Each structure stands twice: as structure tokens, then as C-alpha cells.
């Protein structure tokens, strides 16, 4: 499996409305400067850069491009101010019940520990070499299926952490980068405002080292977890992309014969 093939597969199996996004951190300025993607010519919030990449846009970002102070803090392009670090900042806005809770929220977040020279944000399929993190935003059903794909190889997901703040920058990017594990996010009011996500969209952040596992796991769990109506659509998308659909089996699910006590209507 390569990057292009993995994107074709995940799009075929999940029918995503947005492209998976690859994020790469550069800590060497010359390497960043030489990366052949256009430098953003104005400010943008980090989360909106991810949203734009999910629709096909590619860009390089530096400290000067950061339009959101919280995103810049997560990316180590701005220092965390004392009112946020000590908890008083968010407490003063009645986001949390007390200063201690507010302070703990900030200390539990996983920000970058080294300032990057720059960041590349673009559709995953455009990368020739591996990015650091893959961000996928889509319907909750698609995120559920990716969790099942991850579980196929890794078992129960114990580390998921989200709090409805700094959703794309921290939940979906710096947290997976630092922990080298997946995370999900229900997004946050800030990113829903500036990046204009759909109301029913949520996200998953995946360190690239686990990306191929997730894709393969989604493929392998299609027969037990997908109903026949979805399988028909998957087969059609696989064929459209020139991929093998022979492994899809109909009239087969993990819960066959499990439900008793009355007739259960299941739309297959």
C-alpha cells in the first residue's frame, strides 16, 4: 500500500465528503523552504487551513501566517500566556467552574514542544513522502468505522481525549503527533465558526505510522460491520477507482442471529 492507494481505498470504503489531510512539521528552515508547495500569502487559522486542504488546497504556513492565538500556541508558534497557563483566563470567561479545572485543562493538552520552521497542510494524496499526522473530518459514522479499523489491529482505544476546545490544532494534530496514537474530536465552537464545518461533522487525528493500519482495518471489517445497502455503494466506489471488490460478501454481519425477543427490522 502507498499513500495514493490508501486514500483511494479509504474514500471507496467510507464515501468521504472531504479529502484526508496530511500535516507535516518542518524543523529545518531550508528543508521547509525547498518543499514545493506555495507559501500562504496571508493569515489563516490553522483549523481553516485543514478545512481548505480537505477540499483540495495545499499550503505552507509559518508563524506569520497564524490567525488564531490558540492554534499558534498548540503549534509552538506562540508562547502560552500566563492567564491561560494558570487557569485564570478561561475561568474568567466562565468556561470552567473553577481555576483549578481550567488550569488542569491547559496542562493536560499536548502542544508541540519545539517550534517548527513551518508546517505543510495539504491533501494526503498529494504527498510523495510521509507526513506526520493525518486528519480526517467527516460524518460520525465514518469516524466510527475508522475506530473499528484501528481496533482491528490495536484493540480497545483507551487514550481518546477531547474537551470541545482547540479541536483541530490540539485534539487532531498535536495530540496524535506527541502520543503517536489516534484521537477523535467533536470539534469546538471556534473551529465551527472560522472553518465552517458541517454541523454533524467530527474528526479523527491519526499519526501517519498508524494510517495504513486504519485503512487496512476498515477494509477488513467491512463484511462484519457494513449492511448490504452500504456494501452495494462500496462495491460501486471500488469499481469506479479500479480497485478489487471481490472480497465484499453480502448477507453477512457480525450480529447475525443475535437479536431475540421479537422481530427486528434491519435495513440491509
C-alpha positions as CSV (number, residue, x, y, z in Angstrom):
1,X,0.0,0.0,0.0
2,X,1.2,3.5,-0.8
3,X,-0.2,6.9,0.1
4,X,-2.3,7.3,-3.1
5,X,-3.7,3.8,-2.9
6,X,-4.5,4.2,0.8
7,X,-6.5,7.4,0.0
8,X,-8.4,5.7,-2.8
9,X,-9.2,2.8,-0.5
10,X,-10.5,4.9,2.4
11,X,-12.6,7.0,0.1
12,X,-14.1,4.0,-1.5
13,X,-14.8,2.2,1.7
14,X,-16.2,5.2,3.6
15,X,-17.5,7.5,0.9
16,X,-15.9,10.5,2.5
17,X,-17.2,14.0,1.6
18,X,-13.7,15.5,2.3
19,X,-10.2,14.5,1.5
20,X,-8.0,13.1,4.2
21,X,-5.5,15.8,5.1
22,X,-1.8,15.3,5.7
23,X,0.1,17.6,8.1
24,X,3.9,17.8,8.1
25,X,6.1,19.7,10.6
26,X,9.5,21.0,9.4
27,X,12.1,21.9,11.9
28,X,14.8,22.7,9.3
29,X,14.1,26.0,7.6
30,X,16.0,25.1,4.4
31,X,14.0,21.9,4.0
32,X,10.8,23.8,4.6
33,X,11.7,26.5,2.1
34,X,12.6,23.8,-0.5
35,X,9.3,22.0,-0.2
36,X,7.4,22.7,-3.4
37,X,4.1,23.9,-2.1
38,X,3.0,27.6,-2.3
39,X,3.6,29.6,0.9
40,X,0.3,31.1,2.2
41,X,0.3,34.8,1.3
42,X,-1.9,35.9,4.2
43,X,-3.1,34.9,7.6
44,X,-5.3,31.9,8.2
45,X,-6.4,30.0,11.2
46,X,-4.7,26.6,11.4
47,X,-8.1,24.8,11.5
48,X,-9.3,26.6,8.4
49,X,-6.1,25.5,6.6
50,X,-7.1,21.9,7.4
51,X,-10.6,22.6,6.1
52,X,-9.2,24.1,2.9
53,X,-6.9,21.1,2.4
54,X,-9.9,18.8,2.9
55,X,-11.3,20.5,-0.2
56,X,-8.1,20.2,-2.2
57,X,-6.0,23.3,-1.3
58,X,-2.2,22.9,-0.4
59,X,-0.2,25.4,1.6
60,X,2.9,26.1,3.6
61,X,2.4,28.0,6.9
62,X,4.8,29.9,9.1
63,X,4.4,31.8,12.4
64,X,3.5,34.9,10.4
65,X,0.5,33.1,8.8
66,X,-1.2,32.2,12.2
67,X,-4.5,34.0,12.6
68,X,-5.6,32.1,15.8
69,X,-3.6,32.6,19.0
70,X,-4.7,29.3,20.4
71,X,-3.7,27.4,17.3
72,X,-0.4,29.2,17.3
73,X,0.1,28.1,20.9
74,X,-0.6,24.4,20.1
75,X,1.9,24.6,17.3
76,X,4.6,26.2,19.4
77,X,4.5,29.3,17.3
78,X,3.3,31.5,20.2
79,X,4.1,31.1,23.9
80,X,1.2,30.2,26.3
81,X,0.3,33.4,28.2
82,X,0.2,33.2,32.0
83,X,-3.5,33.8,32.3
84,X,-4.1,30.6,30.3
85,X,-1.3,28.6,31.9
86,X,-2.5,29.4,35.4
87,X,-6.2,28.8,34.5
88,X,-7.4,32.3,35.2
89,X,-8.0,33.2,31.5
90,X,-10.7,30.6,30.6
91,X,-12.1,30.7,34.2
92,X,-12.7,34.4,33.8
93,X,-14.9,33.6,30.7
94,X,-16.9,31.0,32.7
95,X,-15.7,28.2,30.5
96,X,-14.9,26.2,33.7
97,X,-16.3,26.0,37.2
98,X,-13.1,27.0,38.9
99,X,-9.5,28.0,38.3
100,X,-8.1,24.5,39.2
101,X,-10.2,22.8,36.5
102,X,-9.3,25.5,33.9
103,X,-5.6,25.1,34.8
104,X,-5.7,21.3,34.5
105,X,-7.4,21.6,31.1
106,X,-4.4,23.6,29.8
107,X,-1.8,21.4,31.4
108,X,-3.4,18.2,30.0
109,X,-3.3,19.5,26.4
110,X,-0.5,18.1,24.3
111,X,1.2,21.0,22.4
112,X,4.3,20.9,20.3
113,X,7.4,21.2,22.4
114,X,9.7,22.6,19.7
115,X,8.9,25.4,17.4
116,X,8.7,24.3,13.8
117,X,10.2,26.4,11.0
118,X,7.0,25.8,9.1
119,X,4.1,23.5,8.5
120,X,2.7,21.9,5.3
121,X,-1.1,21.3,5.2
122,X,-2.4,19.6,2.1
123,X,-4.5,16.7,0.8
124,X,-2.8,13.5,1.9
125,X,-2.9,12.1,-1.6
126,X,-0.5,14.9,-2.7
127,X,2.4,13.7,-0.5
128,X,5.2,11.8,-2.1
129,X,6.8,11.2,1.3
130,X,5.1,10.5,4.6
131,X,3.5,13.4,6.6
132,X,3.4,13.4,10.4
133,X,-0.3,13.3,11.0
134,X,-3.5,12.5,9.0
135,X,-6.6,14.5,9.8
136,X,-10.0,13.2,8.6
137,X,-13.2,15.2,9.2
138,X,-16.5,13.7,8.2
139,X,-19.7,12.1,9.4
140,X,-19.7,10.4,12.8
141,X,-20.4,7.1,11.0
142,X,-17.1,7.4,9.1
143,X,-15.2,8.1,12.3
144,X,-16.8,5.1,13.9
145,X,-15.7,2.9,11.1
146,X,-12.1,4.2,11.4
147,X,-12.2,3.5,15.1
148,X,-13.2,-0.1,14.2
149,X,-10.4,-0.2,11.7
150,X,-7.9,0.9,14.3
151,X,-9.3,-1.7,16.8
152,X,-8.9,-4.5,14.3
153,X,-5.1,-4.3,14.9
154,X,-4.8,-2.4,18.2
155,X,-7.8,-3.4,20.3
156,X,-9.6,-1.1,22.6
157,X,-8.9,2.6,22.3
158,X,-8.1,3.8,25.8
159,X,-6.5,7.2,25.2
160,X,-9.2,9.3,23.5
161,X,-9.2,12.8,25.0
162,X,-11.2,15.8,23.9
163,X,-12.9,18.7,25.7
164,X,-14.5,20.8,23.0
165,X,-11.7,23.3,22.7
166,X,-8.7,23.5,20.4
167,X,-10.2,20.7,18.5
168,X,-8.3,20.7,15.2
169,X,-4.9,22.1,16.4
170,X,-4.6,20.1,19.6
171,X,-7.1,17.2,19.5
172,X,-6.5,16.2,15.9
173,X,-2.9,17.3,15.3
174,X,-0.5,17.9,18.2
175,X,-2.0,15.3,20.5
176,X,-1.7,12.4,17.9
177,X,1.8,13.8,17.0
178,X,3.0,13.7,20.6
179,X,1.4,10.5,21.7
180,X,1.7,8.6,18.4
181,X,-1.8,7.4,18.9
182,X,-5.2,8.2,17.4
183,X,-7.6,10.7,18.8
184,X,-11.1,11.9,18.0
185,X,-12.7,15.3,18.4
186,X,-16.3,16.6,18.4
187,X,-14.8,19.9,17.2
188,X,-15.3,23.2,19.0
189,X,-17.2,26.4,18.7
190,X,-14.2,28.3,17.4
191,X,-13.3,26.0,14.5
192,X,-17.0,25.6,13.7
193,X,-17.1,29.4,13.3
194,X,-13.9,30.1,11.3
195,X,-13.6,26.8,9.4
196,X,-17.3,26.4,8.6
197,X,-17.6,22.6,9.3
198,X,-20.9,20.9,8.8
199,X,-22.9,20.7,12.0
200,X,-22.8,16.9,12.0
201,X,-19.1,16.5,11.3
202,X,-16.5,15.3,13.7
203,X,-12.8,14.4,13.3
204,X,-10.1,11.9,13.8
205,X,-6.4,12.6,14.0
206,X,-4.0,9.7,13.1
207,X,-0.2,9.6,13.4
208,X,0.9,8.5,10.0
209,X,2.6,5.4,11.4
210,X,-0.9,4.1,12.1
211,X,-2.6,5.3,8.9
212,X,-2.1,2.2,6.8
213,X,-3.3,0.1,9.7
214,X,-6.5,2.1,10.0
215,X,-7.2,1.8,6.2
216,X,-6.5,-1.9,6.2
217,X,-8.6,-2.4,9.3
218,X,-11.6,-0.6,7.7
219,X,-11.3,-2.8,4.7
220,X,-11.0,-6.0,6.8
221,X,-14.1,-5.1,9.0
222,X,-16.4,-4.2,6.1
223,X,-18.1,-7.6,5.9
224,X,-18.9,-7.9,9.6
225,X,-19.9,-4.2,10.2
226,X,-21.4,-2.8,6.9
227,X,-25.0,-3.6,5.9
228,X,-25.8,-4.7,2.4
229,X,-27.0,-1.3,1.3
230,X,-23.7,0.2,2.2
231,X,-21.8,-2.7,0.7
232,X,-23.5,-2.0,-2.6
233,X,-22.2,1.6,-2.5
234,X,-18.8,0.4,-1.5
235,X,-18.6,-2.0,-4.4
236,X,-19.6,0.7,-6.8
237,X,-16.9,3.1,-5.5
238,X,-14.2,0.4,-5.5
239,X,-15.0,-0.4,-9.2
240,X,-15.0,3.4,-10.1
241,X,-11.5,3.6,-8.6
242,X,-10.3,0.4,-10.4
243,X,-9.9,-1.4,-7.0
244,X,-10.8,-5.0,-6.3
245,X,-14.3,-5.5,-4.9
246,X,-14.3,-9.3,-4.9
247,X,-13.8,-9.5,-1.1
248,X,-17.2,-7.9,-0.3
249,X,-19.7,-10.5,0.9
250,X,-23.4,-9.8,1.2
251,X,-25.9,-11.2,3.7
252,X,-23.2,-11.4,6.3
253,X,-22.8,-9.4,9.5
254,X,-21.2,-9.8,12.9
255,X,-24.5,-9.7,14.7
256,X,-26.4,-12.3,12.6
257,X,-28.8,-14.2,14.7
258,X,-28.0,-12.1,17.8
259,X,-31.3,-10.3,18.3
260,X,-34.2,-12.1,20.1
261,X,-37.5,-11.2,21.8
262,X,-39.3,-10.0,18.7
263,X,-38.8,-9.2,15.1
264,X,-36.0,-6.6,14.5
265,X,-36.3,-4.7,11.3
266,X,-32.8,-4.1,9.9
267,X,-32.3,-2.1,6.7
268,X,-29.8,-4.2,4.7
